[in-house]
Amino acid sequence: MDTEKIYRVYSRRLSATPTTFHRYLYGKIDWRDNLIGIKGPKGTGKTTMMLQHIKETFPDRSKALYASLDNLWFSTNSLEELIEDFYTHGGTHIFLDEVHYYPDWQTFLKNINDDYPGLNVVYSGSSMLKLDQAERGDLSRRSLSYTLAGMSFREYLGYEGIVDIAPVSLEDLLLHHVEIAGSVNEKGIRIQKHFDDYLRKGFYPFYKSVYAGYESRLQQIVDKILESDYPLNDDVKVSTIRKAKKMFMILAEREPRQVNLSSLFNELETDRNQGLKILYALQRAGLFNLLTDRTKTLDKMSRPEKIFLNNTNLMYSFASRPNIGMVRETFFFNQLQQGHTVNYPGKGDFLVDDRYLFEVGGKSKSFEQIKDMPDSFLAVDNTEIGHGLRIPLWMFGLLY
């Protein structure tokens, strides 16, 4: 077996990996565990994070090996033989990217864990579909799993070299947002301009490497999820893939208000059961965010109250004319769902952690819709510094 190509690709990618910026999850992973899974949407930086760890941890690079399992090399060569060769030559840590491309990968990882004492394995999957299945299987007792989301606005500011801000808890933000915003704005930063840039290009860290091709790259990622990852993980038919693509494009153009799912499913020529399966599959893949009533959260196939694209970058890439109200709500929902439960309330826009009620809007937004409600706040756009219960929308991007 000729392993030279795999080692050559590994060396090239390692040399090209920058180490000046780390995603928020990098320091939270306990890399000492012998079986680690990193999951999350495509394009969020899982590959870079693994290569950074190798580059910064292993003076002897031969002790570690990185391989992406979607490499064509694996169509005619054996992963088992590669690992055997690596292990018998003193390798101690192997990093397997795009692991869901490998047939029966859960069983394979279990066998590695059993058959190669002392070998540390880190694996990642861009699609969340099949990785979630593994957590309910035998790997759940062996593998420590982490999820990497797209970049927060806080991370974007650091990535751009604008300002470094420590993550802020939601409770601190609600109590001390005036002081926090003041400490940022006193640096002379045009925060609203940077926020507007982030909403268009900033959620996926690869934006720096594609320049004018960012939207095209996002479209390619969505195509790969729908045409390759989805059928690979859920074993769906070609007709279902077509319906998923049509669903995505229809919903990309619509406001995240209460969607008439019956009309949508009729338009897709599908029934309620299959329609909801597609919808929830695309949520797990990082394309949609579904806002449900808290009384329905125990039912994973319940009808969502509102349907959002996952993030504002997707909106600007796929919606012909994104509505600014949609953009604001999409940003808020996206940032708050990392570490918090977000539900559809009876009044207002979002109920967070079954306690805090938020209305999202422009700088002239009033409390009329949520007046007299306890623990209620306004998240207002085009505002650098808030006051009282009025909090600048951009500040909800400082939470992770």
C-alpha positions as MATLAB code, in Angstrom:
seq = 'MDTEKIYRVYSRRLSATPTTFHRYLYGKIDWRDNLIGIKGPKGTGKTTMMLQHIKETFPDRSKALYASLDNLWFSTNSLEELIEDFYTHGGTHIFLDEVHYYPDWQTFLKNINDDYPGLNVVYSGSSMLKLDQAERGDLSRRSLSYTLAGMSFREYLGYEGIVDIAPVSLEDLLLHHVEIAGSVNEKGIRIQKHFDDYLRKGFYPFYKSVYAGYESRLQQIVDKILESDYPLNDDVKVSTIRKAKKMFMILAEREPRQVNLSSLFNELETDRNQGLKILYALQRAGLFNLLTDRTKTLDKMSRPEKIFLNNTNLMYSFASRPNIGMVRETFFFNQLQQGHTVNYPGKGDFLVDDRYLFEVGGKSKSFEQIKDMPDSFLAVDNTEIGHGLRIPLWMFGLLY';
ca = [
       0.000    0.000    0.000;
       1.363    3.403   -1.033;
       0.770    5.778    1.901;
       3.075    8.500    0.589;
       0.217   10.568   -0.830;
      -1.641   10.675    2.503;
       1.503   11.766    4.372;
       2.305   14.323    1.683;
      -1.175   15.870    1.880;
      -0.942   15.862    5.680;
       2.393   17.689    5.593;
       1.186   20.297    3.103;
      -2.002   21.057    4.988;
      -0.174   21.246    8.292;
       2.372   23.720    6.908;
      -0.405   25.922    5.523;
      -2.429   26.003    8.759;
      -2.338   29.371   10.567;
      -2.191   29.446   14.357;
      -2.814   33.134   15.050;
      -6.547   32.681   15.682;
      -8.383   29.869   17.447;
     -12.089   29.106   17.469;
     -13.911   29.329   20.807;
     -14.049   25.530   21.132;
     -10.304   24.950   20.787;
      -9.482   25.546   24.445;
     -12.549   23.677   25.694;
     -11.588   20.308   24.214;
      -9.708   17.943   26.498;
      -7.397   16.582   23.817;
      -6.055   13.907   26.201;
      -9.118   11.695   25.764;
      -8.490    8.673   23.576;
     -11.650    9.034   21.453;
     -12.955   12.510   20.638;
     -15.703   13.491   18.202;
     -16.086   17.016   16.794;
     -19.299   17.672   14.917;
     -20.905   20.710   13.358;
     -21.983   22.311   10.088;
     -19.671   22.371    7.109;
     -17.273   25.282    6.855;
     -17.059   26.163   10.536;
     -13.368   25.302   10.980;
     -13.190   21.768   12.376;
     -10.344   20.760   10.061;
      -8.294   23.845   10.904;
      -8.826   23.250   14.615;
      -7.489   19.688   14.426;
      -4.469   20.736   12.356;
      -3.755   23.607   14.762;
      -3.698   21.161   17.646;
      -1.228   18.931   15.824;
       0.983   21.863   14.881;
       1.080   23.284   18.389;
       1.300   20.016   20.339;
       3.594   17.597   18.493;
       7.259   18.564   18.093;
       7.679   15.176   16.422;
       5.082   15.391   13.646;
       5.434   11.677   12.867;
       3.566   10.871   16.092;
       0.378   12.329   14.610;
      -1.436   11.856   11.311;
      -4.324   13.724    9.704;
      -6.458   12.188    6.938;
      -9.739   13.255    5.365;
     -11.913   10.255    4.556;
     -13.473   11.935    1.530;
     -10.070   11.756   -0.177;
     -10.205    9.655   -3.343;
      -7.190    7.719   -2.049;
      -9.543    5.741    0.179;
     -11.565    4.486   -2.799;
      -8.714    2.101   -3.656;
      -6.789    1.917   -0.378;
      -7.589    0.600    3.070;
      -7.986    2.822    6.119;
      -7.378   -0.220    8.324;
      -4.005   -0.817    6.698;
      -3.094    2.878    6.973;
      -3.785    2.845   10.715;
      -1.910   -0.435   11.167;
       1.116    1.006    9.375;
       0.945    4.259   11.339;
       0.567    2.491   14.698;
       3.337   -0.058   14.161;
       5.729    2.753   13.211;
       5.184    4.561   16.512;
       2.182    6.769   15.738;
       0.138    7.790   18.781;
      -2.555   10.231   17.579;
      -4.668    9.997   14.432;
      -7.136   12.645   13.243;
      -9.877   11.447   10.882;
     -11.828   14.166    9.087;
     -15.181   13.754    7.285;
     -15.601   10.414    9.060;
     -19.198    9.975    7.922;
     -17.872    9.191    4.431;
     -16.498    5.893    5.726;
     -18.926    2.933    5.616;
     -20.086    1.773    9.057;
     -17.722    4.246   10.670;
     -19.200    3.851   14.162;
     -18.232    0.172   14.293;
     -14.858    0.972   12.767;
     -14.050    3.552   15.472;
     -15.147    1.129   18.179;
     -12.764   -1.487   16.761;
      -9.870    0.985   16.623;
     -10.556    1.859   20.230;
     -10.417   -1.835   21.171;
      -7.587   -3.052   18.929;
      -4.979   -0.278   19.263;
      -4.204    0.374   22.934;
      -2.781    3.820   23.522;
      -3.852    5.209   20.141;
      -5.715    8.498   20.492;
      -8.358    9.145   17.827;
     -10.009   12.467   17.010;
     -12.751   12.290   14.385;
     -14.948   14.957   12.838;
     -18.019   15.112   10.645;
     -19.327   18.111    8.784;
     -22.883   16.816    8.754;
     -24.643   16.464   12.091;
     -27.022   13.842   10.785;
     -25.135   10.605   11.302;
     -22.983   11.802   14.194;
     -26.131   12.232   16.247;
     -26.976    8.611   15.526;
     -23.618    7.519   16.920;
     -24.341    9.149   20.240;
     -27.272    6.805   20.691;
     -25.159    3.796   19.824;
     -22.171    2.000   21.254;
     -19.810    4.963   20.820;
     -21.766    6.998   23.356;
     -19.946    5.181   26.180;
     -16.515    5.630   24.604;
     -16.444    8.922   22.724;
     -16.435   12.438   24.117;
     -18.362   14.624   21.691;
     -18.097   18.374   20.998;
     -20.075   20.633   18.685;
     -18.529   23.546   16.781;
     -20.890   26.326   15.708;
     -20.143   29.066   13.207;
     -18.298   32.185   14.320;
     -19.944   34.563   16.750;
     -19.708   38.310   16.195;
     -17.212   38.396   19.078;
     -14.978   35.888   17.299;
     -15.302   37.805   14.043;
     -13.991   40.972   15.714;
     -10.962   39.046   16.976;
     -10.428   37.238   13.664;
     -10.376   40.579   11.858;
      -7.933   42.029   14.386;
     -10.423   44.738   15.360;
     -10.706   44.058   19.083;
     -10.386   41.111   21.459;
     -13.376   40.740   23.772;
     -13.842   37.984   26.327;
     -17.113   36.038   26.092;
     -19.943   37.566   28.115;
     -22.605   35.529   29.904;
     -26.220   36.354   29.116;
     -26.852   37.346   32.728;
     -23.900   39.765   32.725;
     -25.016   41.188   29.406;
     -28.522   41.898   30.667;
     -27.221   43.561   33.837;
     -24.125   45.371   32.559;
     -24.605   45.949   28.824;
     -24.104   49.718   29.121;
     -20.669   49.329   30.730;
     -19.640   46.548   28.331;
     -20.690   48.538   25.262;
     -18.934   51.619   26.632;
     -15.655   49.739   27.031;
     -15.859   48.624   23.391;
     -16.914   51.950   21.908;
     -14.328   53.966   23.814;
     -11.714   52.255   21.648;
     -13.035   54.223   18.684;
     -14.428   51.167   16.914;
     -17.183   51.685   14.341;
     -19.055   48.716   15.745;
     -22.168   49.004   13.579;
     -20.151   48.920   10.354;
     -18.355   45.767   11.486;
     -21.644   44.242   12.582;
     -23.180   44.850    9.157;
     -20.135   43.238    7.523;
     -20.404   40.220    9.806;
     -24.064   39.691    8.976;
     -23.134   39.375    5.299;
     -19.770   37.616    5.535;
     -18.414   36.446    8.857;
     -20.187   33.356   10.163;
     -17.986   30.884    8.269;
     -14.257   31.528    8.839;
     -13.274   30.530    5.285;
     -14.568   33.902    4.035;
     -11.032   35.258    4.255;
      -9.701   32.797    1.715;
     -12.351   33.105   -0.995;
     -12.863   36.899   -1.213;
     -15.409   37.621   -3.965;
     -16.278   33.932   -4.184;
     -17.801   33.683   -0.702;
     -21.404   33.396   -1.827;
     -20.480   30.824   -4.473;
     -18.647   28.785   -1.841;
     -21.696   28.854    0.428;
     -23.864   27.669   -2.422;
     -21.410   24.829   -3.076;
     -21.563   23.825    0.594;
     -25.352   23.745    0.555;
     -25.303   21.703   -2.664;
     -22.905   19.189   -1.106;
     -25.042   18.852    2.020;
     -28.198   18.283    0.002;
     -26.764   16.146   -2.787;
     -24.089   14.157   -0.945;
     -24.188   14.311    2.853;
     -27.961   14.045    3.195;
     -28.393   10.834    1.160;
     -25.171    9.397    2.571;
     -26.376    9.763    6.131;
     -30.121    9.247    5.876;
     -30.313    6.792    2.965;
     -32.923    8.849    1.133;
     -34.115    8.564   -2.442;
     -33.293   10.912   -5.311;
     -36.860   12.235   -5.174;
     -36.377   13.193   -1.514;
     -33.173   15.065   -2.342;
     -35.046   17.055   -4.986;
     -37.757   17.916   -2.453;
     -35.141   18.979    0.099;
     -33.484   21.310   -2.414;
     -36.814   22.803   -3.386;
     -37.792   23.219    0.264;
     -34.554   25.023    1.032;
     -34.956   27.471   -1.860;
     -38.639   28.145   -1.087;
     -37.979   28.861    2.585;
     -34.876   30.937    1.826;
     -37.144   33.477    0.143;
     -39.844   33.620    2.815;
     -40.088   35.520    6.076;
     -39.707   33.417    9.239;
     -43.305   34.034   10.254;
     -45.755   31.247   10.891;
     -45.314   29.070    7.813;
     -48.318   27.251    6.367;
     -46.736   23.825    6.318;
     -49.710   22.201    4.640;
     -49.319   24.530    1.669;
     -45.558   24.015    1.691;
     -45.855   20.233    1.678;
     -48.460   20.383   -1.092;
     -46.059   22.510   -3.100;
     -43.374   19.870   -2.557;
     -45.802   17.054   -3.392;
     -45.097   15.300   -0.111;
     -47.006   14.404    3.048;
     -46.662   15.865    6.524;
     -44.489   13.042    7.875;
     -41.899   13.163    5.097;
     -41.987   16.961    4.999;
     -41.185   17.254    8.692;
     -38.445   14.628    8.385;
     -36.766   16.691    5.660;
     -37.199   19.899    7.636;
     -35.636   18.512   10.799;
     -32.860   16.785    8.867;
     -31.868   20.111    7.313;
     -31.941   21.731   10.726;
     -29.461   19.145   12.032;
     -27.323   19.764    8.958;
     -26.991   23.433    9.913;
     -29.213   24.923    7.206;
     -32.362   25.811    9.177;
     -33.240   26.886   12.701;
     -36.720   25.873   13.811;
     -38.467   27.870   16.507;
     -40.949   25.775   18.476;
     -43.295   26.362   21.375;
     -41.759   25.112   24.613;
     -44.693   22.725   25.123;
     -43.682   20.938   21.912;
     -39.962   20.583   22.499;
     -40.242   17.009   23.762;
     -41.677   16.011   20.386;
     -38.783   16.268   17.936;
     -41.143   16.059   14.976;
     -43.606   18.731   16.111;
     -44.652   21.543   13.802;
     -42.348   24.561   14.236;
     -43.919   27.965   14.790;
     -41.298   29.749   12.688;
     -38.635   28.593   10.257;
     -35.363   30.519    9.889;
     -32.291   29.998    7.794;
     -29.495   29.007   10.152;
     -27.558   32.277    9.853;
     -27.590   35.641    8.121;
     -24.759   34.737    5.717;
     -27.039   32.111    4.189;
     -29.769   34.724    3.912;
     -27.603   37.146    1.964;
     -26.398   34.341   -0.287;
     -29.765   32.772   -1.119;
     -32.528   35.339   -0.514;
     -32.844   37.876   -3.324;
     -33.782   40.720   -0.972;
     -33.406   39.806    2.700;
     -35.877   41.621    4.898;
     -34.001   43.542    7.613;
     -36.442   42.320   10.253;
     -35.713   38.736    9.183;
     -31.982   39.407    9.327;
     -32.185   40.756   12.878;
     -34.263   37.870   14.195;
     -32.116   35.288   12.419;
     -28.971   36.720   14.004;
     -30.489   36.798   17.486;
     -31.819   33.228   17.273;
     -28.554   31.912   15.855;
     -26.345   33.440   18.555;
     -28.624   32.655   21.510;
     -29.125   28.991   20.634;
     -25.465   28.323   21.443;
     -25.734   27.451   25.125;
     -29.360   28.513   25.658;
     -32.829   27.185   24.934;
     -34.844   29.447   22.643;
     -38.593   29.003   22.184;
     -41.569   30.703   20.630;
     -43.429   32.783   23.254;
     -47.052   33.832   23.495;
     -45.937   37.451   23.290;
     -42.715   38.898   21.901;
     -40.267   37.237   19.526;
     -38.167   34.835   21.618;
     -38.322   33.212   25.045;
     -34.834   32.317   26.276;
     -34.183   29.708   28.973;
     -37.919   29.712   29.855;
     -37.386   33.066   31.556;
     -36.173   35.997   29.460;
     -38.535   37.499   26.878;
     -37.085   39.405   23.931;
     -38.494   41.603   21.197;
     -36.087   42.249   18.309;
     -36.207   45.316   16.073;
     -34.743   48.626   14.946;
     -33.629   51.508   17.142;
     -37.179   52.928   17.305;
     -38.640   49.641   18.587;
     -41.006   50.133   21.542;
     -42.056   47.926   24.443;
     -45.695   48.003   23.335;
     -45.858   44.287   22.513;
     -44.221   43.071   25.731;
     -45.089   45.815   28.214;
     -45.770   44.641   31.758;
     -44.120   41.259   31.035;
     -41.487   40.205   33.627;
     -37.852   39.848   32.538;
     -38.573   41.408   29.147;
     -35.995   43.182   26.989;
     -35.568   44.854   23.616;
     -32.715   43.857   21.306;
     -32.374   46.911   19.057;
     -30.331   47.333   15.895;
     -28.360   50.413   14.738;
     -27.548   51.282   18.340;
     -24.018   51.416   19.730;
     -24.920   51.781   23.414;
     -28.250   50.941   25.002;
     -29.915   51.932   28.247;
     -32.115   50.199   30.773;
     -33.881   47.273   29.154;
     -32.921   48.350   25.622;
     -29.834   46.386   24.564;
     -27.929   46.803   21.272;
     -28.533   43.815   19.000;
     -24.826   43.424   18.179;
     -24.059   42.693   21.833;
     -25.859   39.348   21.647;
     -22.955   38.282   19.450;
     -20.588   38.416   22.428;
     -21.938   35.317   24.182;
     -19.460   32.724   22.853;
];
